[in-house]
């Protein structure tokens, strides 16, 4: 385990190490929203997004373990390389 590494990051690191062609992240988060649906009733579901746009969104969120986001910064950074 590395500093600032979460289970998403560890899974992505393992996929990279194995040179995987695909990365599937299993999560209890129902999907991507424009804001936290647990805090905002008017949060809008985003059914489709490019990975570049996803990276822009994920990088705006303050990093913390257990943040319950579709894929956290550490995992997204690793699979974007």
mmCIF file of the N, C-alpha and C atoms, coordinates in Angstrom:
data_MODEL
# 
_entry.id   MODEL 
# 
loop_
_atom_site.group_PDB 
_atom_site.id 
_atom_site.type_symbol 
_atom_site.label_atom_id 
_atom_site.label_alt_id 
_atom_site.label_comp_id 
_atom_site.label_asym_id 
_atom_site.label_entity_id 
_atom_site.label_seq_id 
_atom_site.pdbx_PDB_ins_code 
_atom_site.Cartn_x 
_atom_site.Cartn_y 
_atom_site.Cartn_z 
_atom_site.occupancy 
_atom_site.B_iso_or_equiv 
_atom_site.pdbx_formal_charge 
_atom_site.auth_seq_id 
_atom_site.auth_comp_id 
_atom_site.auth_asym_id 
_atom_site.auth_atom_id 
_atom_site.pdbx_PDB_model_num 
ATOM 1   N N  . UNK A 1 1  ? 0.855   -1.184 0.000   1.00 0.00 ? 1  UNK A N  1 
ATOM 2   C CA . UNK A 1 1  ? 0.000   0.000  0.000   1.00 0.00 ? 1  UNK A CA 1 
ATOM 3   C C  . UNK A 1 1  ? 0.894   1.239  0.000   1.00 0.00 ? 1  UNK A C  1 
ATOM 4   N N  . UNK A 1 2  ? 0.516   2.218  -0.778  1.00 0.00 ? 2  UNK A N  1 
ATOM 5   C CA . UNK A 1 2  ? 1.266   3.458  -0.892  1.00 0.00 ? 2  UNK A CA 1 
ATOM 6   C C  . UNK A 1 2  ? 0.491   4.589  -0.228  1.00 0.00 ? 2  UNK A C  1 
ATOM 7   N N  . UNK A 1 3  ? 1.178   5.685  0.124   1.00 0.00 ? 3  UNK A N  1 
ATOM 8   C CA . UNK A 1 3  ? 0.455   6.832  0.689   1.00 0.00 ? 3  UNK A CA 1 
ATOM 9   C C  . UNK A 1 3  ? -0.616  7.329  -0.283  1.00 0.00 ? 3  UNK A C  1 
ATOM 10  N N  . UNK A 1 4  ? -1.749  7.737  0.234   1.00 0.00 ? 4  UNK A N  1 
ATOM 11  C CA . UNK A 1 4  ? -2.889  8.230  -0.535  1.00 0.00 ? 4  UNK A CA 1 
ATOM 12  C C  . UNK A 1 4  ? -3.449  7.193  -1.510  1.00 0.00 ? 4  UNK A C  1 
ATOM 13  N N  . UNK A 1 5  ? -3.201  5.920  -1.240  1.00 0.00 ? 5  UNK A N  1 
ATOM 14  C CA . UNK A 1 5  ? -3.715  4.854  -2.097  1.00 0.00 ? 5  UNK A CA 1 
ATOM 15  C C  . UNK A 1 5  ? -4.934  4.240  -1.428  1.00 0.00 ? 5  UNK A C  1 
ATOM 16  N N  . UNK A 1 6  ? -5.986  4.077  -2.189  1.00 0.00 ? 6  UNK A N  1 
ATOM 17  C CA . UNK A 1 6  ? -7.222  3.480  -1.698  1.00 0.00 ? 6  UNK A CA 1 
ATOM 18  C C  . UNK A 1 6  ? -7.413  2.113  -2.346  1.00 0.00 ? 6  UNK A C  1 
ATOM 19  N N  . UNK A 1 7  ? -8.497  1.460  -2.020  1.00 0.00 ? 7  UNK A N  1 
ATOM 20  C CA . UNK A 1 7  ? -8.762  0.166  -2.662  1.00 0.00 ? 7  UNK A CA 1 
ATOM 21  C C  . UNK A 1 7  ? -8.979  0.342  -4.169  1.00 0.00 ? 7  UNK A C  1 
ATOM 22  N N  . UNK A 1 8  ? -9.570  1.465  -4.595  1.00 0.00 ? 8  UNK A N  1 
ATOM 23  C CA . UNK A 1 8  ? -9.696  1.741  -6.040  1.00 0.00 ? 8  UNK A CA 1 
ATOM 24  C C  . UNK A 1 8  ? -8.314  1.840  -6.676  1.00 0.00 ? 8  UNK A C  1 
ATOM 25  N N  . UNK A 1 9  ? -7.430  2.557  -6.023  1.00 0.00 ? 9  UNK A N  1 
ATOM 26  C CA . UNK A 1 9  ? -6.077  2.722  -6.539  1.00 0.00 ? 9  UNK A CA 1 
ATOM 27  C C  . UNK A 1 9  ? -5.308  1.411  -6.557  1.00 0.00 ? 9  UNK A C  1 
ATOM 28  N N  . UNK A 1 10 ? -5.448  0.616  -5.510  1.00 0.00 ? 10 UNK A N  1 
ATOM 29  C CA . UNK A 1 10 ? -4.779  -0.678 -5.451  1.00 0.00 ? 10 UNK A CA 1 
ATOM 30  C C  . UNK A 1 10 ? -5.283  -1.588 -6.566  1.00 0.00 ? 10 UNK A C  1 
ATOM 31  N N  . UNK A 1 11 ? -6.597  -1.616 -6.778  1.00 0.00 ? 11 UNK A N  1 
ATOM 32  C CA . UNK A 1 11 ? -7.171  -2.439 -7.853  1.00 0.00 ? 11 UNK A CA 1 
ATOM 33  C C  . UNK A 1 11 ? -6.668  -1.979 -9.220  1.00 0.00 ? 11 UNK A C  1 
ATOM 34  N N  . UNK A 1 12 ? -6.626  -0.670 -9.439  1.00 0.00 ? 12 UNK A N  1 
ATOM 35  C CA . UNK A 1 12 ? -6.131  -0.132 -10.708 1.00 0.00 ? 12 UNK A CA 1 
ATOM 36  C C  . UNK A 1 12 ? -4.645  -0.447 -10.886 1.00 0.00 ? 12 UNK A C  1 
ATOM 37  N N  . UNK A 1 13 ? -3.883  -0.373 -9.791  1.00 0.00 ? 13 UNK A N  1 
ATOM 38  C CA . UNK A 1 13 ? -2.450  -0.681 -9.844  1.00 0.00 ? 13 UNK A CA 1 
ATOM 39  C C  . UNK A 1 13 ? -2.227  -2.146 -10.218 1.00 0.00 ? 13 UNK A C  1 
ATOM 40  N N  . UNK A 1 14 ? -3.034  -3.035 -9.657  1.00 0.00 ? 14 UNK A N  1 
ATOM 41  C CA . UNK A 1 14 ? -2.935  -4.461 -9.992  1.00 0.00 ? 14 UNK A CA 1 
ATOM 42  C C  . UNK A 1 14 ? -3.301  -4.683 -11.461 1.00 0.00 ? 14 UNK A C  1 
ATOM 43  N N  . UNK A 1 15 ? -4.359  -4.030 -11.932 1.00 0.00 ? 15 UNK A N  1 
ATOM 44  C CA . UNK A 1 15 ? -4.755  -4.151 -13.347 1.00 0.00 ? 15 UNK A CA 1 
ATOM 45  C C  . UNK A 1 15 ? -3.635  -3.669 -14.264 1.00 0.00 ? 15 UNK A C  1 
ATOM 46  N N  . UNK A 1 16 ? -2.996  -2.564 -13.876 1.00 0.00 ? 16 UNK A N  1 
ATOM 47  C CA . UNK A 1 16 ? -1.873  -2.047 -14.680 1.00 0.00 ? 16 UNK A CA 1 
ATOM 48  C C  . UNK A 1 16 ? -0.716  -3.032 -14.675 1.00 0.00 ? 16 UNK A C  1 
ATOM 49  N N  . UNK A 1 17 ? -0.417  -3.583 -13.505 1.00 0.00 ? 17 UNK A N  1 
ATOM 50  C CA . UNK A 1 17 ? 0.690   -4.536 -13.376 1.00 0.00 ? 17 UNK A CA 1 
ATOM 51  C C  . UNK A 1 17 ? 0.453   -5.751 -14.264 1.00 0.00 ? 17 UNK A C  1 
ATOM 52  N N  . UNK A 1 18 ? -0.801  -6.215 -14.340 1.00 0.00 ? 18 UNK A N  1 
ATOM 53  C CA . UNK A 1 18 ? -1.154  -7.356 -15.170 1.00 0.00 ? 18 UNK A CA 1 
ATOM 54  C C  . UNK A 1 18 ? -1.349  -6.974 -16.633 1.00 0.00 ? 18 UNK A C  1 
ATOM 55  N N  . UNK A 1 19 ? -1.219  -5.679 -16.942 1.00 0.00 ? 19 UNK A N  1 
ATOM 56  C CA . UNK A 1 19 ? -1.431  -5.175 -18.304 1.00 0.00 ? 19 UNK A CA 1 
ATOM 57  C C  . UNK A 1 19 ? -2.832  -5.541 -18.817 1.00 0.00 ? 19 UNK A C  1 
ATOM 58  N N  . UNK A 1 20 ? -3.810  -5.347 -17.946 1.00 0.00 ? 20 UNK A N  1 
ATOM 59  C CA . UNK A 1 20 ? -5.197  -5.678 -18.275 1.00 0.00 ? 20 UNK A CA 1 
ATOM 60  C C  . UNK A 1 20 ? -5.716  -4.790 -19.402 1.00 0.00 ? 20 UNK A C  1 
ATOM 61  N N  . UNK A 1 21 ? -6.538  -5.359 -20.250 1.00 0.00 ? 21 UNK A N  1 
ATOM 62  C CA . UNK A 1 21 ? -7.161  -4.604 -21.342 1.00 0.00 ? 21 UNK A CA 1 
ATOM 63  C C  . UNK A 1 21 ? -8.382  -3.825 -20.881 1.00 0.00 ? 21 UNK A C  1 
ATOM 64  N N  . UNK A 1 22 ? -8.947  -4.230 -19.756 1.00 0.00 ? 22 UNK A N  1 
ATOM 65  C CA . UNK A 1 22 ? -10.161 -3.595 -19.256 1.00 0.00 ? 22 UNK A CA 1 
ATOM 66  C C  . UNK A 1 22 ? -10.088 -3.529 -17.730 1.00 0.00 ? 22 UNK A C  1 
ATOM 67  N N  . UNK A 1 23 ? -10.690 -2.495 -17.172 1.00 0.00 ? 23 UNK A N  1 
ATOM 68  C CA . UNK A 1 23 ? -10.765 -2.326 -15.720 1.00 0.00 ? 23 UNK A CA 1 
ATOM 69  C C  . UNK A 1 23 ? -12.232 -2.149 -15.346 1.00 0.00 ? 23 UNK A C  1 
ATOM 70  N N  . UNK A 1 24 ? -12.730 -3.018 -14.507 1.00 0.00 ? 24 UNK A N  1 
ATOM 71  C CA . UNK A 1 24 ? -14.112 -2.918 -14.026 1.00 0.00 ? 24 UNK A CA 1 
ATOM 72  C C  . UNK A 1 24 ? -14.048 -2.653 -12.530 1.00 0.00 ? 24 UNK A C  1 
ATOM 73  N N  . UNK A 1 25 ? -14.627 -1.548 -12.121 1.00 0.00 ? 25 UNK A N  1 
ATOM 74  C CA . UNK A 1 25 ? -14.617 -1.169 -10.713 1.00 0.00 ? 25 UNK A CA 1 
ATOM 75  C C  . UNK A 1 25 ? -15.975 -1.500 -10.100 1.00 0.00 ? 25 UNK A C  1 
ATOM 76  N N  . UNK A 1 26 ? -15.991 -2.413 -9.144  1.00 0.00 ? 26 UNK A N  1 
ATOM 77  C CA . UNK A 1 26 ? -17.226 -2.771 -8.442  1.00 0.00 ? 26 UNK A CA 1 
ATOM 78  C C  . UNK A 1 26 ? -17.395 -1.794 -7.284  1.00 0.00 ? 26 UNK A C  1 
ATOM 79  N N  . UNK A 1 27 ? -18.568 -1.200 -7.185  1.00 0.00 ? 27 UNK A N  1 
ATOM 80  C CA . UNK A 1 27 ? -18.798 -0.185 -6.167  1.00 0.00 ? 27 UNK A CA 1 
ATOM 81  C C  . UNK A 1 27 ? -20.252 -0.219 -5.698  1.00 0.00 ? 27 UNK A C  1 
ATOM 82  N N  . UNK A 1 28 ? -20.489 0.347  -4.526  1.00 0.00 ? 28 UNK A N  1 
ATOM 83  C CA . UNK A 1 28 ? -21.865 0.443  -4.038  1.00 0.00 ? 28 UNK A CA 1 
ATOM 84  C C  . UNK A 1 28 ? -22.492 1.788  -4.404  1.00 0.00 ? 28 UNK A C  1 
ATOM 85  N N  . UNK A 1 29 ? -21.777 2.567  -5.207  1.00 0.00 ? 29 UNK A N  1 
ATOM 86  C CA . UNK A 1 29 ? -22.290 3.846  -5.688  1.00 0.00 ? 29 UNK A CA 1 
ATOM 87  C C  . UNK A 1 29 ? -23.115 3.573  -6.939  1.00 0.00 ? 29 UNK A C  1 
ATOM 88  N N  . UNK A 1 30 ? -24.321 4.120  -7.014  1.00 0.00 ? 30 UNK A N  1 
ATOM 89  C CA . UNK A 1 30 ? -25.251 3.800  -8.108  1.00 0.00 ? 30 UNK A CA 1 
ATOM 90  C C  . UNK A 1 30 ? -24.848 4.376  -9.456  1.00 0.00 ? 30 UNK A C  1 
ATOM 91  N N  . UNK A 1 31 ? -24.006 5.385  -9.478  1.00 0.00 ? 31 UNK A N  1 
ATOM 92  C CA . UNK A 1 31 ? -23.569 5.982  -10.731 1.00 0.00 ? 31 UNK A CA 1 
ATOM 93  C C  . UNK A 1 31 ? -22.992 7.356  -10.501 1.00 0.00 ? 31 UNK A C  1 
ATOM 94  N N  . UNK A 1 32 ? -22.722 8.053  -11.578 1.00 0.00 ? 32 UNK A N  1 
ATOM 95  C CA . UNK A 1 32 ? -22.119 9.380  -11.524 1.00 0.00 ? 32 UNK A CA 1 
ATOM 96  C C  . UNK A 1 32 ? -23.214 10.445 -11.557 1.00 0.00 ? 32 UNK A C  1 
ATOM 97  N N  . UNK A 1 33 ? -23.108 11.393 -10.668 1.00 0.00 ? 33 UNK A N  1 
ATOM 98  C CA . UNK A 1 33 ? -24.051 12.511 -10.575 1.00 0.00 ? 33 UNK A CA 1 
ATOM 99  C C  . UNK A 1 33 ? -23.283 13.818 -10.663 1.00 0.00 ? 33 UNK A C  1 
ATOM 100 N N  . UNK A 1 34 ? -23.977 14.899 -10.974 1.00 0.00 ? 34 UNK A N  1 
ATOM 101 C CA . UNK A 1 34 ? -23.326 16.207 -11.067 1.00 0.00 ? 34 UNK A CA 1 
ATOM 102 C C  . UNK A 1 34 ? -22.971 16.767 -9.687  1.00 0.00 ? 34 UNK A C  1 
ATOM 103 N N  . UNK A 1 35 ? -23.582 16.219 -8.638  1.00 0.00 ? 35 UNK A N  1 
ATOM 104 C CA . UNK A 1 35 ? -23.244 16.543 -7.252  1.00 0.00 ? 35 UNK A CA 1 
ATOM 105 C C  . UNK A 1 35 ? -23.738 15.396 -6.373  1.00 0.00 ? 35 UNK A C  1 
ATOM 106 N N  . UNK A 1 36 ? -23.352 15.400 -5.135  1.00 0.00 ? 36 UNK A N  1 
ATOM 107 C CA . UNK A 1 36 ? -23.655 14.298 -4.231  1.00 0.00 ? 36 UNK A CA 1 
ATOM 108 C C  . UNK A 1 36 ? -25.169 14.148 -4.024  1.00 0.00 ? 36 UNK A C  1 
ATOM 109 N N  . UNK A 1 37 ? -25.755 13.032 -4.499  1.00 0.00 ? 37 UNK A N  1 
ATOM 110 C CA . UNK A 1 37 ? -27.202 12.856 -4.370  1.00 0.00 ? 37 UNK A CA 1 
ATOM 111 C C  . UNK A 1 37 ? -27.649 12.623 -2.924  1.00 0.00 ? 37 UNK A C  1 
ATOM 112 N N  . UNK A 1 38 ? -26.723 12.259 -2.043  1.00 0.00 ? 38 UNK A N  1 
ATOM 113 C CA . UNK A 1 38 ? -27.067 12.090 -0.630  1.00 0.00 ? 38 UNK A CA 1 
ATOM 114 C C  . UNK A 1 38 ? -27.225 13.435 0.073   1.00 0.00 ? 38 UNK A C  1 
ATOM 115 N N  . UNK A 1 39 ? -26.614 14.470 -0.502  1.00 0.00 ? 39 UNK A N  1 
ATOM 116 C CA . UNK A 1 39 ? -26.687 15.807 0.085   1.00 0.00 ? 39 UNK A CA 1 
ATOM 117 C C  . UNK A 1 39 ? -27.643 16.737 -0.668  1.00 0.00 ? 39 UNK A C  1 
ATOM 118 N N  . UNK A 1 40 ? -27.834 16.483 -1.972  1.00 0.00 ? 40 UNK A N  1 
ATOM 119 C CA . UNK A 1 40 ? -28.634 17.383 -2.813  1.00 0.00 ? 40 UNK A CA 1 
ATOM 120 C C  . UNK A 1 40 ? -29.738 16.613 -3.525  1.00 0.00 ? 40 UNK A C  1 
ATOM 121 N N  . UNK A 1 41 ? -30.980 16.948 -3.244  1.00 0.00 ? 41 UNK A N  1 
ATOM 122 C CA . UNK A 1 41 ? -32.113 16.268 -3.884  1.00 0.00 ? 41 UNK A CA 1 
ATOM 123 C C  . UNK A 1 41 ? -32.192 16.556 -5.378  1.00 0.00 ? 41 UNK A C  1 
ATOM 124 N N  . UNK A 1 42 ? -31.618 17.685 -5.817  1.00 0.00 ? 42 UNK A N  1 
ATOM 125 C CA . UNK A 1 42 ? -31.679 18.044 -7.236  1.00 0.00 ? 42 UNK A CA 1 
ATOM 126 C C  . UNK A 1 42 ? -30.480 17.517 -8.031  1.00 0.00 ? 42 UNK A C  1 
ATOM 127 N N  . UNK A 1 43 ? -29.704 16.597 -7.445  1.00 0.00 ? 43 UNK A N  1 
ATOM 128 C CA . UNK A 1 43 ? -28.556 16.022 -8.154  1.00 0.00 ? 43 UNK A CA 1 
ATOM 129 C C  . UNK A 1 43 ? -29.036 15.296 -9.406  1.00 0.00 ? 43 UNK A C  1 
ATOM 130 N N  . UNK A 1 44 ? -28.323 15.487 -10.500 1.00 0.00 ? 44 UNK A N  1 
ATOM 131 C CA . UNK A 1 44 ? -28.690 14.886 -11.785 1.00 0.00 ? 44 UNK A CA 1 
ATOM 132 C C  . UNK A 1 44 ? -27.746 13.722 -12.119 1.00 0.00 ? 44 UNK A C  1 
ATOM 133 N N  . UNK A 1 45 ? -28.336 12.597 -12.498 1.00 0.00 ? 45 UNK A N  1 
ATOM 134 C CA . UNK A 1 45 ? -27.577 11.425 -12.923 1.00 0.00 ? 45 UNK A CA 1 
ATOM 135 C C  . UNK A 1 45 ? -26.925 11.702 -14.273 1.00 0.00 ? 45 UNK A C  1 
ATOM 136 N N  . UNK A 1 46 ? -25.686 11.281 -14.438 1.00 0.00 ? 46 UNK A N  1 
ATOM 137 C CA . UNK A 1 46 ? -24.962 11.444 -15.707 1.00 0.00 ? 46 UNK A CA 1 
ATOM 138 C C  . UNK A 1 46 ? -24.841 10.044 -16.324 1.00 0.00 ? 46 UNK A C  1 
ATOM 139 N N  . UNK A 1 47 ? -25.666 9.741  -17.324 1.00 0.00 ? 47 UNK A N  1 
ATOM 140 C CA . UNK A 1 47 ? -25.693 8.382  -17.883 1.00 0.00 ? 47 UNK A CA 1 
ATOM 141 C C  . UNK A 1 47 ? -24.474 8.030  -18.731 1.00 0.00 ? 47 UNK A C  1 
ATOM 142 N N  . UNK A 1 48 ? -23.802 9.032  -19.281 1.00 0.00 ? 48 UNK A N  1 
ATOM 143 C CA . UNK A 1 48 ? -22.660 8.764  -20.159 1.00 0.00 ? 48 UNK A CA 1 
ATOM 144 C C  . UNK A 1 48 ? -21.709 9.949  -20.099 1.00 0.00 ? 48 UNK A C  1 
ATOM 145 N N  . UNK A 1 49 ? -20.395 9.644  -20.090 1.00 0.00 ? 49 UNK A N  1 
ATOM 146 C CA . UNK A 1 49 ? -19.390 10.705 -20.000 1.00 0.00 ? 49 UNK A CA 1 
ATOM 147 C C  . UNK A 1 49 ? -18.080 10.175 -20.586 1.00 0.00 ? 49 UNK A C  1 
ATOM 148 N N  . UNK A 1 50 ? -17.315 11.035 -21.218 1.00 0.00 ? 50 UNK A N  1 
ATOM 149 C CA . UNK A 1 50 ? -16.002 10.616 -21.718 1.00 0.00 ? 50 UNK A CA 1 
ATOM 150 C C  . UNK A 1 50 ? -15.052 10.482 -20.520 1.00 0.00 ? 50 UNK A C  1 
ATOM 151 N N  . UNK A 1 51 ? -14.009 9.691  -20.682 1.00 0.00 ? 51 UNK A N  1 
ATOM 152 C CA . UNK A 1 51 ? -13.066 9.521  -19.576 1.00 0.00 ? 51 UNK A CA 1 
ATOM 153 C C  . UNK A 1 51 ? -12.347 10.831 -19.271 1.00 0.00 ? 51 UNK A C  1 
ATOM 154 N N  . UNK A 1 52 ? -12.043 11.629 -20.289 1.00 0.00 ? 52 UNK A N  1 
ATOM 155 C CA . UNK A 1 52 ? -11.403 12.932 -20.053 1.00 0.00 ? 52 UNK A CA 1 
ATOM 156 C C  . UNK A 1 52 ? -12.296 13.834 -19.199 1.00 0.00 ? 52 UNK A C  1 
ATOM 157 N N  . UNK A 1 53 ? -13.593 13.871 -19.503 1.00 0.00 ? 53 UNK A N  1 
ATOM 158 C CA . UNK A 1 53 ? -14.514 14.669 -18.701 1.00 0.00 ? 53 UNK A CA 1 
ATOM 159 C C  . UNK A 1 53 ? -14.656 14.098 -17.287 1.00 0.00 ? 53 UNK A C  1 
ATOM 160 N N  . UNK A 1 54 ? -14.641 12.770 -17.186 1.00 0.00 ? 54 UNK A N  1 
ATOM 161 C CA . UNK A 1 54 ? -14.684 12.138 -15.869 1.00 0.00 ? 54 UNK A CA 1 
ATOM 162 C C  . UNK A 1 54 ? -13.468 12.555 -15.043 1.00 0.00 ? 54 UNK A C  1 
ATOM 163 N N  . UNK A 1 55 ? -12.273 12.510 -15.649 1.00 0.00 ? 55 UNK A N  1 
ATOM 164 C CA . UNK A 1 55 ? -11.052 12.903 -14.937 1.00 0.00 ? 55 UNK A CA 1 
ATOM 165 C C  . UNK A 1 55 ? -11.131 14.348 -14.449 1.00 0.00 ? 55 UNK A C  1 
ATOM 166 N N  . UNK A 1 56 ? -11.681 15.229 -15.258 1.00 0.00 ? 56 UNK A N  1 
ATOM 167 C CA . UNK A 1 56 ? -11.839 16.624 -14.832 1.00 0.00 ? 56 UNK A CA 1 
ATOM 168 C C  . UNK A 1 56 ? -12.722 16.709 -13.595 1.00 0.00 ? 56 UNK A C  1 
ATOM 169 N N  . UNK A 1 57 ? -13.810 15.944 -13.575 1.00 0.00 ? 57 UNK A N  1 
ATOM 170 C CA . UNK A 1 57 ? -14.717 15.948 -12.422 1.00 0.00 ? 57 UNK A CA 1 
ATOM 171 C C  . UNK A 1 57 ? -14.049 15.369 -11.177 1.00 0.00 ? 57 UNK A C  1 
ATOM 172 N N  . UNK A 1 58 ? -13.416 14.213 -11.339 1.00 0.00 ? 58 UNK A N  1 
ATOM 173 C CA . UNK A 1 58 ? -12.824 13.536 -10.187 1.00 0.00 ? 58 UNK A CA 1 
ATOM 174 C C  . UNK A 1 58 ? -11.685 14.362 -9.589  1.00 0.00 ? 58 UNK A C  1 
ATOM 175 N N  . UNK A 1 59 ? -10.955 15.089 -10.412 1.00 0.00 ? 59 UNK A N  1 
ATOM 176 C CA . UNK A 1 59 ? -9.832  15.885 -9.911  1.00 0.00 ? 59 UNK A CA 1 
ATOM 177 C C  . UNK A 1 59 ? -10.280 17.153 -9.187  1.00 0.00 ? 59 UNK A C  1 
ATOM 178 N N  . UNK A 1 60 ? -11.543 17.514 -9.302  1.00 0.00 ? 60 UNK A N  1 
ATOM 179 C CA . UNK A 1 60 ? -12.074 18.671 -8.571  1.00 0.00 ? 60 UNK A CA 1 
ATOM 180 C C  . UNK A 1 60 ? -12.480 18.314 -7.143  1.00 0.00 ? 60 UNK A C  1 
ATOM 181 N N  . UNK A 1 61 ? -12.592 17.020 -6.857  1.00 0.00 ? 61 UNK A N  1 
ATOM 182 C CA . UNK A 1 61 ? -13.041 16.564 -5.548  1.00 0.00 ? 61 UNK A CA 1 
ATOM 183 C C  . UNK A 1 61 ? -11.841 16.410 -4.629  1.00 0.00 ? 61 UNK A C  1 
ATOM 184 N N  . UNK A 1 62 ? -11.972 16.886 -3.403  1.00 0.00 ? 62 UNK A N  1 
ATOM 185 C CA . UNK A 1 62 ? -10.890 16.734 -2.428  1.00 0.00 ? 62 UNK A CA 1 
ATOM 186 C C  . UNK A 1 62 ? -10.709 15.253 -2.115  1.00 0.00 ? 62 UNK A C  1 
ATOM 187 N N  . UNK A 1 63 ? -9.475  14.781 -2.214  1.00 0.00 ? 63 UNK A N  1 
ATOM 188 C CA . UNK A 1 63 ? -9.170  13.373 -2.007  1.00 0.00 ? 63 UNK A CA 1 
ATOM 189 C C  . UNK A 1 63 ? -9.348  12.992 -0.544  1.00 0.00 ? 63 UNK A C  1 
ATOM 190 N N  . UNK A 1 64 ? -10.043 11.868 -0.312  1.00 0.00 ? 64 UNK A N  1 
ATOM 191 C CA . UNK A 1 64 ? -10.087 11.244 1.007   1.00 0.00 ? 64 UNK A CA 1 
ATOM 192 C C  . UNK A 1 64 ? -10.540 9.798  0.818   1.00 0.00 ? 64 UNK A C  1 
ATOM 193 N N  . UNK A 1 65 ? -9.960  8.932  1.607   1.00 0.00 ? 65 UNK A N  1 
ATOM 194 C CA . UNK A 1 65 ? -10.344 7.521  1.536   1.00 0.00 ? 65 UNK A CA 1 
ATOM 195 C C  . UNK A 1 65 ? -11.805 7.373  1.951   1.00 0.00 ? 65 UNK A C  1 
ATOM 196 N N  . UNK A 1 66 ? -12.514 6.456  1.314   1.00 0.00 ? 66 UNK A N  1 
ATOM 197 C CA . UNK A 1 66 ? -13.908 6.199  1.646   1.00 0.00 ? 66 UNK A CA 1 
ATOM 198 C C  . UNK A 1 66 ? -14.861 7.271  1.178   1.00 0.00 ? 66 UNK A C  1 
ATOM 199 N N  . UNK A 1 67 ? -14.488 8.009  0.126   1.00 0.00 ? 67 UNK A N  1 
ATOM 200 C CA . UNK A 1 67 ? -15.315 9.128  -0.307  1.00 0.00 ? 67 UNK A CA 1 
ATOM 201 C C  . UNK A 1 67 ? -16.564 8.707  -1.072  1.00 0.00 ? 67 UNK A C  1 
ATOM 202 N N  . UNK A 1 68 ? -16.727 7.446  -1.385  1.00 0.00 ? 68 UNK A N  1 
ATOM 203 C CA . UNK A 1 68 ? -17.919 6.916  -2.055  1.00 0.00 ? 68 UNK A CA 1 
ATOM 204 C C  . UNK A 1 68 ? -18.207 7.638  -3.371  1.00 0.00 ? 68 UNK A C  1 
ATOM 205 N N  . UNK A 1 69 ? -17.223 7.635  -4.224  1.00 0.00 ? 69 UNK A N  1 
ATOM 206 C CA . UNK A 1 69 ? -17.343 8.171  -5.570  1.00 0.00 ? 69 UNK A CA 1 
ATOM 207 C C  . UNK A 1 69 ? -17.204 6.984  -6.516  1.00 0.00 ? 69 UNK A C  1 
ATOM 208 N N  . UNK A 1 70 ? -17.686 7.089  -7.713  1.00 0.00 ? 70 UNK A N  1 
ATOM 209 C CA . UNK A 1 70 ? -17.671 5.975  -8.666  1.00 0.00 ? 70 UNK A CA 1 
ATOM 210 C C  . UNK A 1 70 ? -16.271 5.358  -8.791  1.00 0.00 ? 70 UNK A C  1 
ATOM 211 N N  . UNK A 1 71 ? -15.265 6.187  -8.929  1.00 0.00 ? 71 UNK A N  1 
ATOM 212 C CA . UNK A 1 71 ? -13.863 5.759  -8.976  1.00 0.00 ? 71 UNK A CA 1 
ATOM 213 C C  . UNK A 1 71 ? -13.044 6.931  -8.459  1.00 0.00 ? 71 UNK A C  1 
ATOM 214 N N  . UNK A 1 72 ? -12.257 6.710  -7.421  1.00 0.00 ? 72 UNK A N  1 
ATOM 215 C CA . UNK A 1 72 ? -11.562 7.841  -6.816  1.00 0.00 ? 72 UNK A CA 1 
ATOM 216 C C  . UNK A 1 72 ? -10.342 8.295  -7.609  1.00 0.00 ? 72 UNK A C  1 
ATOM 217 N N  . UNK A 1 73 ? -9.728  9.375  -7.136  1.00 0.00 ? 73 UNK A N  1 
ATOM 218 C CA . UNK A 1 73 ? -8.616  10.003 -7.848  1.00 0.00 ? 73 UNK A CA 1 
ATOM 219 C C  . UNK A 1 73 ? -7.445  9.053  -8.066  1.00 0.00 ? 73 UNK A C  1 
ATOM 220 N N  . UNK A 1 74 ? -7.086  8.281  -7.045  1.00 0.00 ? 74 UNK A N  1 
ATOM 221 C CA . UNK A 1 74 ? -5.923  7.408  -7.206  1.00 0.00 ? 74 UNK A CA 1 
ATOM 222 C C  . UNK A 1 74 ? -6.173  6.356  -8.282  1.00 0.00 ? 74 UNK A C  1 
ATOM 223 N N  . UNK A 1 75 ? -7.340  5.742  -8.286  1.00 0.00 ? 75 UNK A N  1 
ATOM 224 C CA . UNK A 1 75 ? -7.667  4.752  -9.319  1.00 0.00 ? 75 UNK A CA 1 
ATOM 225 C C  . UNK A 1 75 ? -7.771  5.367  -10.697 1.00 0.00 ? 75 UNK A C  1 
ATOM 226 N N  . UNK A 1 76 ? -8.437  6.508  -10.788 1.00 0.00 ? 76 UNK A N  1 
ATOM 227 C CA . UNK A 1 76 ? -8.598  7.185  -12.086 1.00 0.00 ? 76 UNK A CA 1 
ATOM 228 C C  . UNK A 1 76 ? -7.257  7.609  -12.654 1.00 0.00 ? 76 UNK A C  1 
ATOM 229 N N  . UNK A 1 77 ? -6.384  8.111  -11.798 1.00 0.00 ? 77 UNK A N  1 
ATOM 230 C CA . UNK A 1 77 ? -5.049  8.550  -12.267 1.00 0.00 ? 77 UNK A CA 1 
ATOM 231 C C  . UNK A 1 77 ? -4.263  7.372  -12.831 1.00 0.00 ? 77 UNK A C  1 
ATOM 232 N N  . UNK A 1 78 ? -4.293  6.248  -12.143 1.00 0.00 ? 78 UNK A N  1 
ATOM 233 C CA . UNK A 1 78 ? -3.543  5.078  -12.584 1.00 0.00 ? 78 UNK A CA 1 
ATOM 234 C C  . UNK A 1 78 ? -4.061  4.550  -13.921 1.00 0.00 ? 78 UNK A C  1 
ATOM 235 N N  . UNK A 1 79 ? -5.369  4.413  -14.067 1.00 0.00 ? 79 UNK A N  1 
ATOM 236 C CA . UNK A 1 79 ? -5.872  3.843  -15.323 1.00 0.00 ? 79 UNK A CA 1 
ATOM 237 C C  . UNK A 1 79 ? -5.822  4.829  -16.479 1.00 0.00 ? 79 UNK A C  1 
ATOM 238 N N  . UNK A 1 80 ? -5.600  6.106  -16.187 1.00 0.00 ? 80 UNK A N  1 
ATOM 239 C CA . UNK A 1 80 ? -5.494  7.087  -17.279 1.00 0.00 ? 80 UNK A CA 1 
ATOM 240 C C  . UNK A 1 80 ? -4.110  7.103  -17.888 1.00 0.00 ? 80 UNK A C  1 
ATOM 241 N N  . UNK A 1 81 ? -3.157  6.462  -17.257 1.00 0.00 ? 81 UNK A N  1 
ATOM 242 C CA . UNK A 1 81 ? -1.762  6.472  -17.745 1.00 0.00 ? 81 UNK A CA 1 
ATOM 243 C C  . UNK A 1 81 ? -1.534  5.443  -18.821 1.00 0.00 ? 81 UNK A C  1 
# 
